[in-house]
């Protein structure tokens, strides 16, 4: 179907009351003529003006309302009423989430008690592989990356550029921010960065393998601050049941390591309305991130809308064209 026939399909008018103006010329023609007795103004061409007003044959027909000018007037009124047509349905996307990824870089993340691709790897390598896949699935969200050891540092601000977040994640190294575990400071930093954003969906995902033993802010206090700010925290306790290193495929225990604070991480998640997870290998960790991906869905289509398409240019253009035609015919008659 061509564009012109579509313009004739009008679903409504923005200002329908303007259409009353269409009948004004007809009403003026139907009104009784006023008497000209006792004219207040005397000019030499009074009789000629009276003849024009009365529509005498052959005199002044151009100033009366011919059918062309009447059509032009009706089209102008139609254009002024702003005819509109409903366009095709569209589903606008809803705003995505602001999501902070918080990763533990303490010394214990170097324990080689994970299996990835058939080989033994340390916890940080396994966490990077799973996190990279999670980042790939978060199209439409803004992601930020915070790492912590002795202190907490923001490697990337909240951004929709997932490639930059993934690159910063891949560049992280053990000991980059110290060997301890400042979990409370990391949660506080993540909450502070999310609190400054207008998004309603603020989520923090914390991955750690030890007990908070450094930093200024207590983790439970940080959890309460996050709750007051409307930030939901998911906590993941990552690592095997025992501390140790792998040598020629055999796990050798090592003493002195801190066990994962499962109770503390569970309480943090409950305080903020999130969930606590325990991952003892890379497969379990991947499954946990898949669950979080379902619990915190990415951007999805909103309610379908039908935009209104303005059609006034069509009657306006035709009115101008008819008006020019009337002027042309008037000039030829003269």
C-alpha positions as YAML, in Angstrom:
chain: A
units: angstrom
residues:
- id: 1
  name: UNK
  ca: [0.00, 0.00, 0.00]
- id: 2
  name: UNK
  ca: [1.32, 3.43, -0.90]
- id: 3
  name: UNK
  ca: [1.91, 6.16, 1.65]
- id: 4
  name: UNK
  ca: [-0.91, 8.42, 0.44]
- id: 5
  name: UNK
  ca: [-3.76, 5.96, 1.07]
- id: 6
  name: UNK
  ca: [-2.32, 5.28, 4.53]
- id: 7
  name: UNK
  ca: [-2.55, 8.99, 5.31]
- id: 8
  name: UNK
  ca: [-6.31, 8.81, 4.74]
- id: 9
  name: UNK
  ca: [-6.71, 6.22, 7.52]
- id: 10
  name: UNK
  ca: [-7.39, 8.52, 10.46]
- id: 11
  name: UNK
  ca: [-7.88, 7.00, 13.93]
- id: 12
  name: UNK
  ca: [-8.65, 10.26, 15.71]
- id: 13
  name: UNK
  ca: [-7.95, 13.97, 16.16]
- id: 14
  name: UNK
  ca: [-5.86, 15.67, 18.81]
- id: 15
  name: UNK
  ca: [-8.06, 18.80, 18.75]
- id: 16
  name: UNK
  ca: [-11.44, 17.68, 17.36]
- id: 17
  name: UNK
  ca: [-13.21, 20.89, 18.46]
- id: 18
  name: UNK
  ca: [-11.38, 22.77, 15.68]
- id: 19
  name: UNK
  ca: [-13.53, 20.91, 13.13]
- id: 20
  name: UNK
  ca: [-16.42, 23.23, 14.03]
- id: 21
  name: UNK
  ca: [-14.71, 25.87, 11.90]
- id: 22
  name: UNK
  ca: [-15.61, 23.92, 8.75]
- id: 23
  name: UNK
  ca: [-19.21, 25.16, 8.86]
- id: 24
  name: UNK
  ca: [-18.35, 28.83, 9.45]
- id: 25
  name: UNK
  ca: [-18.25, 29.86, 5.74]
- id: 26
  name: UNK
  ca: [-21.58, 28.13, 5.11]
- id: 27
  name: UNK
  ca: [-23.13, 29.79, 8.15]
- id: 28
  name: UNK
  ca: [-21.92, 33.20, 7.00]
- id: 29
  name: UNK
  ca: [-23.52, 32.66, 3.61]
- id: 30
  name: UNK
  ca: [-26.82, 31.70, 5.23]
- id: 31
  name: UNK
  ca: [-26.96, 34.76, 7.48]
- id: 32
  name: UNK
  ca: [-29.43, 37.45, 6.27]
- id: 33
  name: UNK
  ca: [-27.79, 40.44, 4.62]
- id: 34
  name: UNK
  ca: [-27.85, 43.63, 6.65]
- id: 35
  name: UNK
  ca: [-29.63, 46.67, 5.24]
- id: 36
  name: UNK
  ca: [-27.36, 49.25, 3.64]
- id: 37
  name: UNK
  ca: [-29.75, 52.19, 4.14]
- id: 38
  name: UNK
  ca: [-28.11, 55.16, 5.72]
- id: 39
  name: UNK
  ca: [-24.58, 54.28, 4.92]
- id: 40
  name: UNK
  ca: [-22.17, 55.92, 7.32]
- id: 41
  name: UNK
  ca: [-19.40, 56.19, 4.69]
- id: 42
  name: UNK
  ca: [-19.89, 57.95, 1.39]
- id: 43
  name: UNK
  ca: [-17.31, 57.25, -1.29]
- id: 44
  name: UNK
  ca: [-17.43, 57.66, -5.06]
- id: 45
  name: UNK
  ca: [-17.51, 53.90, -5.59]
- id: 46
  name: UNK
  ca: [-20.27, 53.13, -3.06]
- id: 47
  name: UNK
  ca: [-22.55, 51.61, -5.67]
- id: 48
  name: UNK
  ca: [-19.82, 49.32, -6.93]
- id: 49
  name: UNK
  ca: [-19.07, 48.08, -3.41]
- id: 50
  name: UNK
  ca: [-22.74, 47.37, -2.86]
- id: 51
  name: UNK
  ca: [-22.87, 45.44, -6.09]
- id: 52
  name: UNK
  ca: [-19.90, 43.35, -5.00]
- id: 53
  name: UNK
  ca: [-21.48, 42.65, -1.62]
- id: 54
  name: UNK
  ca: [-24.74, 41.57, -3.30]
- id: 55
  name: UNK
  ca: [-22.92, 39.34, -5.76]
- id: 56
  name: UNK
  ca: [-23.92, 41.15, -8.92]
- id: 57
  name: UNK
  ca: [-23.19, 39.15, -12.11]
- id: 58
  name: UNK
  ca: [-19.71, 39.69, -13.52]
- id: 59
  name: UNK
  ca: [-18.58, 41.87, -10.62]
- id: 60
  name: UNK
  ca: [-16.19, 40.80, -7.87]
- id: 61
  name: UNK
  ca: [-16.84, 37.08, -8.04]
- id: 62
  name: UNK
  ca: [-13.29, 36.42, -6.90]
- id: 63
  name: UNK
  ca: [-14.00, 37.79, -3.41]
- id: 64
  name: UNK
  ca: [-16.95, 35.50, -2.81]
- id: 65
  name: UNK
  ca: [-16.37, 31.97, -1.46]
- id: 66
  name: UNK
  ca: [-16.01, 29.77, -4.56]
- id: 67
  name: UNK
  ca: [-15.90, 26.02, -4.13]
- id: 68
  name: UNK
  ca: [-12.11, 25.89, -4.40]
- id: 69
  name: UNK
  ca: [-11.58, 28.28, -1.51]
- id: 70
  name: UNK
  ca: [-14.25, 26.48, 0.46]
- id: 71
  name: UNK
  ca: [-12.39, 23.20, 0.00]
- id: 72
  name: UNK
  ca: [-9.12, 24.87, 1.00]
- id: 73
  name: UNK
  ca: [-10.76, 26.22, 4.17]
- id: 74
  name: UNK
  ca: [-12.14, 22.81, 5.10]
- id: 75
  name: UNK
  ca: [-8.73, 21.23, 4.61]
- id: 76
  name: UNK
  ca: [-7.11, 23.91, 6.79]
- id: 77
  name: UNK
  ca: [-9.59, 23.18, 9.56]
- id: 78
  name: UNK
  ca: [-8.87, 19.48, 9.16]
- id: 79
  name: UNK
  ca: [-5.14, 20.08, 9.45]
- id: 80
  name: UNK
  ca: [-5.62, 22.32, 12.51]
- id: 81
  name: UNK
  ca: [-7.53, 19.51, 14.24]
- id: 82
  name: UNK
  ca: [-4.35, 17.37, 13.94]
- id: 83
  name: UNK
  ca: [-5.54, 14.07, 12.47]
- id: 84
  name: UNK
  ca: [-3.57, 11.10, 13.78]
- id: 85
  name: UNK
  ca: [-3.13, 7.46, 12.94]
- id: 86
  name: UNK
  ca: [-1.96, 4.72, 15.31]
- id: 87
  name: UNK
  ca: [1.31, 3.20, 14.20]
- id: 88
  name: UNK
  ca: [2.38, -0.43, 14.55]
- id: 89
  name: UNK
  ca: [2.88, -1.85, 18.03]
- id: 90
  name: UNK
  ca: [6.32, -1.49, 19.56]
- id: 91
  name: UNK
  ca: [7.61, -2.94, 22.81]
- id: 92
  name: UNK
  ca: [9.99, -0.47, 24.45]
- id: 93
  name: UNK
  ca: [12.74, -1.97, 26.55]
- id: 94
  name: UNK
  ca: [12.62, -1.45, 30.29]
- id: 95
  name: UNK
  ca: [15.61, -0.09, 32.14]
- id: 96
  name: UNK
  ca: [18.18, -2.71, 33.16]
- id: 97
  name: UNK
  ca: [19.76, -3.24, 36.54]
- id: 98
  name: UNK
  ca: [22.79, -1.61, 38.11]
- id: 99
  name: UNK
  ca: [24.89, -4.59, 39.16]
- id: 100
  name: UNK
  ca: [28.17, -4.54, 41.11]
- id: 101
  name: UNK
  ca: [30.45, -7.56, 40.94]
- id: 102
  name: UNK
  ca: [32.65, -7.87, 44.04]
- id: 103
  name: UNK
  ca: [35.58, -10.28, 43.79]
- id: 104
  name: UNK
  ca: [37.92, -11.48, 46.53]
- id: 105
  name: UNK
  ca: [41.62, -11.23, 45.59]
- id: 106
  name: UNK
  ca: [43.06, -12.34, 48.91]
- id: 107
  name: UNK
  ca: [45.90, -14.86, 49.10]
- id: 108
  name: UNK
  ca: [43.55, -17.78, 49.74]
- id: 109
  name: UNK
  ca: [42.10, -17.37, 46.22]
- id: 110
  name: UNK
  ca: [45.37, -18.88, 44.98]
- id: 111
  name: UNK
  ca: [44.53, -22.32, 46.32]
- id: 112
  name: UNK
  ca: [44.56, -24.87, 43.49]
- id: 113
  name: UNK
  ca: [41.54, -26.91, 44.52]
- id: 114
  name: UNK
  ca: [39.39, -26.26, 41.41]
- id: 115
  name: UNK
  ca: [38.97, -28.26, 38.20]
- id: 116
  name: UNK
  ca: [38.52, -26.43, 34.92]
- id: 117
  name: UNK
  ca: [38.80, -27.95, 31.46]
- id: 118
  name: UNK
  ca: [40.09, -31.22, 32.90]
- id: 119
  name: UNK
  ca: [42.97, -29.58, 34.78]
- id: 120
  name: UNK
  ca: [43.60, -28.23, 38.25]
- id: 121
  name: UNK
  ca: [43.44, -24.45, 38.56]
- id: 122
  name: UNK
  ca: [43.35, -21.96, 41.39]
- id: 123
  name: UNK
  ca: [40.14, -20.44, 42.67]
- id: 124
  name: UNK
  ca: [40.70, -17.07, 41.04]
- id: 125
  name: UNK
  ca: [41.13, -18.62, 37.57]
- id: 126
  name: UNK
  ca: [37.93, -20.61, 37.97]
- id: 127
  name: UNK
  ca: [36.06, -17.56, 39.25]
- id: 128
  name: UNK
  ca: [37.25, -15.49, 36.26]
- id: 129
  name: UNK
  ca: [36.00, -18.08, 33.78]
- id: 130
  name: UNK
  ca: [32.54, -18.29, 35.38]
- id: 131
  name: UNK
  ca: [32.25, -14.51, 35.86]
- id: 132
  name: UNK
  ca: [33.17, -13.85, 32.23]
- id: 133
  name: UNK
  ca: [30.31, -16.05, 31.07]
- id: 134
  name: UNK
  ca: [27.95, -14.30, 33.49]
- id: 135
  name: UNK
  ca: [29.00, -10.87, 32.14]
- id: 136
  name: UNK
  ca: [28.26, -12.01, 28.59]
- id: 137
  name: UNK
  ca: [24.66, -12.75, 29.55]
- id: 138
  name: UNK
  ca: [23.97, -9.37, 31.17]
- id: 139
  name: UNK
  ca: [23.15, -7.41, 28.03]
- id: 140
  name: UNK
  ca: [21.15, -4.31, 28.96]
- id: 141
  name: UNK
  ca: [22.57, -3.98, 32.48]
- id: 142
  name: UNK
  ca: [25.22, -1.64, 33.76]
- id: 143
  name: UNK
  ca: [28.04, -3.55, 35.42]
- id: 144
  name: UNK
  ca: [30.77, -2.46, 37.80]
- id: 145
  name: UNK
  ca: [33.74, -4.43, 39.15]
- id: 146
  name: UNK
  ca: [35.14, -4.08, 42.68]
- id: 147
  name: UNK
  ca: [38.04, -6.14, 44.02]
- id: 148
  name: UNK
  ca: [39.18, -6.38, 47.61]
- id: 149
  name: UNK
  ca: [42.04, -7.66, 49.71]
- id: 150
  name: UNK
  ca: [43.51, -5.46, 52.43]
- id: 151
  name: UNK
  ca: [41.34, -2.70, 50.95]
- id: 152
  name: UNK
  ca: [38.56, -2.41, 48.40]
- id: 153
  name: UNK
  ca: [39.07, -0.79, 45.00]
- id: 154
  name: UNK
  ca: [36.69, -0.10, 42.11]
- id: 155
  name: UNK
  ca: [38.30, -1.28, 38.86]
- id: 156
  name: UNK
  ca: [35.44, -0.17, 36.60]
- id: 157
  name: UNK
  ca: [32.57, 2.26, 37.13]
- id: 158
  name: UNK
  ca: [29.03, 1.23, 36.33]
- id: 159
  name: UNK
  ca: [28.96, 0.87, 32.57]
- id: 160
  name: UNK
  ca: [27.08, -0.88, 29.78]
- id: 161
  name: UNK
  ca: [30.42, -1.69, 28.12]
- id: 162
  name: UNK
  ca: [30.70, -5.35, 29.08]
- id: 163
  name: UNK
  ca: [33.94, -5.77, 27.14]
- id: 164
  name: UNK
  ca: [35.77, -3.29, 29.36]
- id: 165
  name: UNK
  ca: [34.48, -4.99, 32.51]
- id: 166
  name: UNK
  ca: [35.57, -8.38, 31.19]
- id: 167
  name: UNK
  ca: [39.01, -7.02, 30.28]
- id: 168
  name: UNK
  ca: [39.53, -5.59, 33.76]
- id: 169
  name: UNK
  ca: [38.42, -8.89, 35.26]
- id: 170
  name: UNK
  ca: [40.91, -10.85, 33.18]
- id: 171
  name: UNK
  ca: [43.71, -8.47, 34.21]
- id: 172
  name: UNK
  ca: [43.21, -9.00, 37.94]
- id: 173
  name: UNK
  ca: [45.99, -10.78, 39.82]
- id: 174
  name: UNK
  ca: [46.38, -12.28, 43.27]
- id: 175
  name: UNK
  ca: [47.85, -9.84, 45.74]
- id: 176
  name: UNK
  ca: [46.84, -6.85, 43.61]
- id: 177
  name: UNK
  ca: [45.13, -5.23, 46.61]
- id: 178
  name: UNK
  ca: [46.76, -7.16, 49.46]
- id: 179
  name: UNK
  ca: [46.51, -10.61, 50.99]
- id: 180
  name: UNK
  ca: [43.80, -10.06, 53.61]
- id: 181
  name: UNK
  ca: [39.98, -9.97, 53.28]
- id: 182
  name: UNK
  ca: [38.29, -6.57, 53.77]
- id: 183
  name: UNK
  ca: [34.79, -7.81, 53.00]
- id: 184
  name: UNK
  ca: [32.92, -5.04, 54.84]
- id: 185
  name: UNK
  ca: [34.82, -2.29, 53.03]
- id: 186
  name: UNK
  ca: [34.08, -3.90, 49.65]
- id: 187
  name: UNK
  ca: [30.35, -4.11, 50.41]
- id: 188
  name: UNK
  ca: [30.32, -0.52, 51.64]
- id: 189
  name: UNK
  ca: [32.05, 0.71, 48.48]
- id: 190
  name: UNK
  ca: [29.62, -1.21, 46.27]
- id: 191
  name: UNK
  ca: [26.63, 0.24, 48.14]
- id: 192
  name: UNK
  ca: [28.00, 3.77, 47.91]
- id: 193
  name: UNK
  ca: [28.46, 3.54, 44.15]
- id: 194
  name: UNK
  ca: [24.98, 2.09, 43.61]
- id: 195
  name: UNK
  ca: [23.30, 4.56, 45.93]
- id: 196
  name: UNK
  ca: [24.30, 7.47, 43.69]
- id: 197
  name: UNK
  ca: [22.46, 5.92, 40.74]
- id: 198
  name: UNK
  ca: [18.75, 6.43, 39.91]
- id: 199
  name: UNK
  ca: [18.05, 2.81, 39.01]
- id: 200
  name: UNK
  ca: [15.51, 1.01, 41.17]
- id: 201
  name: UNK
  ca: [17.17, -2.39, 40.74]
- id: 202
  name: UNK
  ca: [20.48, -2.33, 42.61]
- id: 203
  name: UNK
  ca: [22.26, -5.62, 43.03]
- id: 204
  name: UNK
  ca: [25.63, -6.67, 44.49]
- id: 205
  name: UNK
  ca: [27.17, -10.12, 43.97]
- id: 206
  name: UNK
  ca: [30.00, -10.91, 46.39]
- id: 207
  name: UNK
  ca: [32.36, -13.83, 45.84]
- id: 208
  name: UNK
  ca: [34.77, -14.64, 48.65]
- id: 209
  name: UNK
  ca: [36.54, -17.68, 50.06]
- id: 210
  name: UNK
  ca: [37.47, -16.51, 53.54]
- id: 211
  name: UNK
  ca: [36.56, -14.70, 56.71]
- id: 212
  name: UNK
  ca: [36.63, -10.92, 56.86]
- id: 213
  name: UNK
  ca: [39.84, -10.09, 58.73]
- id: 214
  name: UNK
  ca: [40.71, -6.60, 57.50]
- id: 215
  name: UNK
  ca: [39.22, -3.22, 56.75]
- id: 216
  name: UNK
  ca: [37.35, -0.59, 58.73]
- id: 217
  name: UNK
  ca: [33.68, -1.47, 58.14]
- id: 218
  name: UNK
  ca: [32.17, -4.55, 59.77]
- id: 219
  name: UNK
  ca: [30.41, -6.79, 57.19]
- id: 220
  name: UNK
  ca: [27.16, -6.94, 59.18]
- id: 221
  name: UNK
  ca: [27.11, -3.17, 59.52]
- id: 222
  name: UNK
  ca: [27.77, -2.89, 55.78]
- id: 223
  name: UNK
  ca: [24.83, -5.23, 55.16]
- id: 224
  name: UNK
  ca: [22.50, -3.01, 57.20]
- id: 225
  name: UNK
  ca: [23.66, 0.07, 55.26]
- id: 226
  name: UNK
  ca: [22.97, -1.77, 52.00]
- id: 227
  name: UNK
  ca: [19.50, -2.72, 53.22]
- id: 228
  name: UNK
  ca: [18.70, 0.90, 54.10]
- id: 229
  name: UNK
  ca: [19.88, 1.99, 50.63]
- id: 230
  name: UNK
  ca: [17.70, -0.57, 48.84]
- id: 231
  name: UNK
  ca: [20.67, -2.66, 47.68]
- id: 232
  name: UNK
  ca: [20.25, -6.43, 47.45]
- id: 233
  name: UNK
  ca: [23.36, -8.55, 48.07]
- id: 234
  name: UNK
  ca: [23.98, -12.10, 46.90]
- id: 235
  name: UNK
  ca: [26.85, -13.78, 48.72]
- id: 236
  name: UNK
  ca: [28.81, -16.72, 47.35]
- id: 237
  name: UNK
  ca: [31.18, -18.73, 49.55]
- id: 238
  name: UNK
  ca: [33.68, -20.22, 47.13]
- id: 239
  name: UNK
  ca: [36.30, -22.89, 47.69]
- id: 240
  name: UNK
  ca: [36.83, -26.53, 48.68]
- id: 241
  name: UNK
  ca: [36.14, -27.93, 52.10]
- id: 242
  name: UNK
  ca: [39.78, -27.82, 53.09]
- id: 243
  name: UNK
  ca: [42.72, -25.52, 52.45]
- id: 244
  name: UNK
  ca: [45.49, -27.01, 50.37]
- id: 245
  name: UNK
  ca: [47.52, -27.03, 47.20]
- id: 246
  name: UNK
  ca: [47.66, -29.46, 44.33]
- id: 247
  name: UNK
  ca: [50.90, -31.31, 43.59]
- id: 248
  name: UNK
  ca: [51.01, -33.76, 40.66]
- id: 249
  name: UNK
  ca: [47.22, -34.17, 40.91]
- id: 250
  name: UNK
  ca: [47.23, -34.86, 44.68]
- id: 251
  name: UNK
  ca: [45.71, -32.46, 47.19]
- id: 252
  name: UNK
  ca: [48.11, -31.58, 49.99]
- id: 253
  name: UNK
  ca: [46.54, -30.02, 53.10]
- id: 254
  name: UNK
  ca: [47.94, -26.81, 54.49]
- id: 255
  name: UNK
  ca: [47.26, -25.54, 57.96]
- id: 256
  name: UNK
  ca: [46.64, -22.03, 59.10]
- id: 257
  name: UNK
  ca: [43.96, -21.15, 56.55]
- id: 258
  name: UNK
  ca: [40.67, -19.49, 57.46]
- id: 259
  name: UNK
  ca: [37.51, -21.43, 56.80]
- id: 260
  name: UNK
  ca: [34.69, -19.79, 54.85]
- id: 261
  name: UNK
  ca: [32.37, -17.78, 57.08]
- id: 262
  name: UNK
  ca: [29.15, -19.35, 55.82]
- id: 263
  name: UNK
  ca: [27.02, -18.12, 58.71]
- id: 264
  name: UNK
  ca: [28.20, -14.54, 58.30]
- id: 265
  name: UNK
  ca: [27.65, -14.54, 54.53]
- id: 266
  name: UNK
  ca: [24.20, -16.08, 54.97]
- id: 267
  name: UNK
  ca: [23.23, -13.38, 57.44]
- id: 268
  name: UNK
  ca: [24.42, -10.66, 55.05]
- id: 269
  name: UNK
  ca: [22.24, -12.03, 52.27]
- id: 270
  name: UNK
  ca: [19.20, -12.36, 54.54]
- id: 271
  name: UNK
  ca: [19.59, -8.80, 55.83]
- id: 272
  name: UNK
  ca: [19.57, -7.30, 52.34]
- id: 273
  name: UNK
  ca: [16.94, -9.56, 50.78]
- id: 274
  name: UNK
  ca: [19.44, -11.53, 48.70]
- id: 275
  name: UNK
  ca: [20.53, -15.16, 48.86]
- id: 276
  name: UNK
  ca: [23.51, -17.11, 50.13]
- id: 277
  name: UNK
  ca: [25.21, -19.79, 48.03]
- id: 278
  name: UNK
  ca: [27.98, -22.30, 48.65]
- id: 279
  name: UNK
  ca: [30.18, -23.36, 45.74]
- id: 280
  name: UNK
  ca: [32.85, -26.03, 46.21]
- id: 281
  name: UNK
  ca: [33.89, -26.29, 42.57]
- id: 282
  name: UNK
  ca: [33.67, -24.42, 39.29]
- id: 283
  name: UNK
  ca: [30.57, -26.30, 38.14]
- id: 284
  name: UNK
  ca: [28.66, -25.37, 41.27]
- id: 285
  name: UNK
  ca: [29.80, -21.78, 40.88]
- id: 286
  name: UNK
  ca: [28.54, -21.69, 37.29]
- id: 287
  name: UNK
  ca: [25.19, -23.06, 38.42]
- id: 288
  name: UNK
  ca: [24.94, -20.38, 41.11]
- id: 289
  name: UNK
  ca: [25.53, -17.56, 38.64]
- id: 290
  name: UNK
  ca: [22.90, -19.12, 36.38]
- id: 291
  name: UNK
  ca: [20.42, -19.04, 39.27]
- id: 292
  name: UNK
  ca: [21.24, -15.40, 39.99]
- id: 293
  name: UNK
  ca: [20.80, -14.67, 36.29]
- id: 294
  name: UNK
  ca: [17.26, -16.02, 36.50]
- id: 295
  name: UNK
  ca: [16.47, -14.28, 39.79]
- id: 296
  name: UNK
  ca: [17.71, -10.95, 38.44]
- id: 297
  name: UNK
  ca: [16.52, -10.98, 34.81]
- id: 298
  name: UNK
  ca: [18.08, -8.61, 32.33]
- id: 299
  name: UNK
  ca: [16.28, -5.93, 30.35]
- id: 300
  name: UNK
  ca: [13.05, -7.18, 28.78]
- id: 301
  name: UNK
  ca: [10.33, -5.75, 26.63]
- id: 302
  name: UNK
  ca: [7.81, -3.51, 28.33]
- id: 303
  name: UNK
  ca: [4.12, -3.10, 27.63]
- id: 304
  name: UNK
  ca: [3.42, -2.75, 23.89]
- id: 305
  name: UNK
  ca: [2.68, 0.77, 22.70]
- id: 306
  name: UNK
  ca: [1.22, 2.17, 19.49]
- id: 307
  name: UNK
  ca: [2.73, 5.57, 18.67]
- id: 308
  name: UNK
  ca: [0.51, 8.25, 17.16]
- id: 309
  name: UNK
  ca: [1.58, 9.43, 13.71]
- id: 310
  name: UNK
  ca: [0.70, 13.02, 12.83]
- id: 311
  name: UNK
  ca: [-1.13, 13.34, 9.50]
- id: 312
  name: UNK
  ca: [-1.77, 17.10, 9.37]
- id: 313
  name: UNK
  ca: [0.87, 17.72, 6.64]
- id: 314
  name: UNK
  ca: [-1.41, 16.00, 4.11]
- id: 315
  name: UNK
  ca: [-4.51, 18.25, 4.43]
- id: 316
  name: UNK
  ca: [-2.27, 21.28, 4.98]
- id: 317
  name: UNK
  ca: [-0.37, 20.62, 1.77]
- id: 318
  name: UNK
  ca: [-3.58, 20.04, -0.20]
- id: 319
  name: UNK
  ca: [-5.09, 23.26, 1.21]
- id: 320
  name: UNK
  ca: [-2.06, 25.25, 0.10]
- id: 321
  name: UNK
  ca: [-2.19, 23.66, -3.34]
- id: 322
  name: UNK
  ca: [-5.90, 24.40, -3.78]
- id: 323
  name: UNK
  ca: [-5.41, 27.96, -2.57]
- id: 324
  name: UNK
  ca: [-2.67, 28.54, -5.14]
- id: 325
  name: UNK
  ca: [-4.91, 27.05, -7.83]
- id: 326
  name: UNK
  ca: [-7.72, 29.44, -6.86]
- id: 327
  name: UNK
  ca: [-5.37, 32.41, -7.09]
- id: 328
  name: UNK
  ca: [-4.17, 31.22, -10.48]
- id: 329
  name: UNK
  ca: [-7.72, 30.91, -11.82]
- id: 330
  name: UNK
  ca: [-8.58, 34.33, -10.45]
- id: 331
  name: UNK
  ca: [-5.61, 35.85, -12.26]
- id: 332
  name: UNK
  ca: [-6.63, 34.24, -15.54]
- id: 333
  name: UNK
  ca: [-10.22, 35.53, -15.15]
- id: 334
  name: UNK
  ca: [-8.93, 39.05, -14.70]
...
